[in-house]
Amino acid sequence: MYNHIDRENPIIAVEVGVWEAANAKRLLDEFPNLTLIGVDPFEGYQDWHMYIESSYMSEREKITMETMKPYIESGRFSIIRKYSDKALEDLEDGKYDFIYIDADHSYEWALHDMTNYWNKVKDGGVLCGHDRSLNGVKMALEEFTATIAKNFTPSEEPQIDSWYILK
Ligand SMILES: C[S@@+](CC[C@H](N)C(=O)[O-])C[C@H]1O[C@@H](n2cnc3c(N)ncnc32)[C@H](O)[C@@H]1O
């Protein structure tokens, strides 16, 4: 998917699901022209393999804030501390160069995020995400590409098991 991202001009993107910001940092280092907005409530949630406690998520938030300090100070990274559906109200339609979805991997949330965040991607931009081989994401991708968007492309960028769709 990196081939489809503008490296010459300033770009703005969203990552839905931040965890410890490892991927956010990777993206910001890969694209020096990028400003990134992370969406994550840092609350307890049911992930595909287990329930993640909120105390554990507080630690992830702390790590995120430490790791991202220089990027926050330079204005290249900011966080919306909300669930992905609530964060929609803080994001403009048709604005973002790319949006990477890696939050709740259940079918319902994955489909919800794909559908709602598709509207936020600008024309010519990229909707992408992680864990295309997890059942919930796989089913959501099939549904989403059958009803709303074009076929997805499997990708190893920015992480193994990613996917992307050009808008
Ligand atoms: C797999 S981790 C993200 C990993 C991160 N993208 C990376 O590669 O470094 C999933 C994250 O999604 C967040 N999350 C879970 N449900 C969410 C939701 N409904 N909206 C936004 N974020 C959510 C969790 O708090 C967690 O930090």
The ligand as a Gaussian input file, in Angstrom:
#p B3LYP/6-31G(d) Opt

LIG

0 1
 C       -4.477000      -4.660000      18.034000
 S       -4.450000      -3.239000      19.029000
 C       -3.826000      -1.985000      17.924000
 C       -2.387000      -2.182000      17.530000
 C       -1.778000      -1.022000      16.791000
 N       -2.561000      -0.667000      15.618000
 C       -0.393000      -1.400000      16.335000
 O       -0.260000      -2.040000      15.299000
 O        0.581000      -1.065000      17.021000
 C       -6.148000      -2.826000      19.128000
 C       -6.437000      -1.493000      19.793000
 O       -7.782000      -1.136000      19.456000
 C       -8.375000      -0.470000      20.542000
 N       -9.821000      -0.608000      20.412000
 C      -10.597000      -1.678000      20.719000
 N      -11.881000      -1.423000      20.419000
 C      -11.907000      -0.179000      19.882000
 C      -12.928000       0.646000      19.363000
 N      -14.205000       0.238000      19.329000
 N      -12.602000       1.864000      18.893000
 C      -11.306000       2.291000      18.919000
 N      -10.293000       1.553000      19.389000
 C      -10.590000       0.337000      19.874000
 C       -7.795000      -1.124000      21.769000
 O       -7.856000      -0.261000      22.876000
 C       -6.373000      -1.459000      21.314000
 O       -5.465000      -0.477000      21.728000

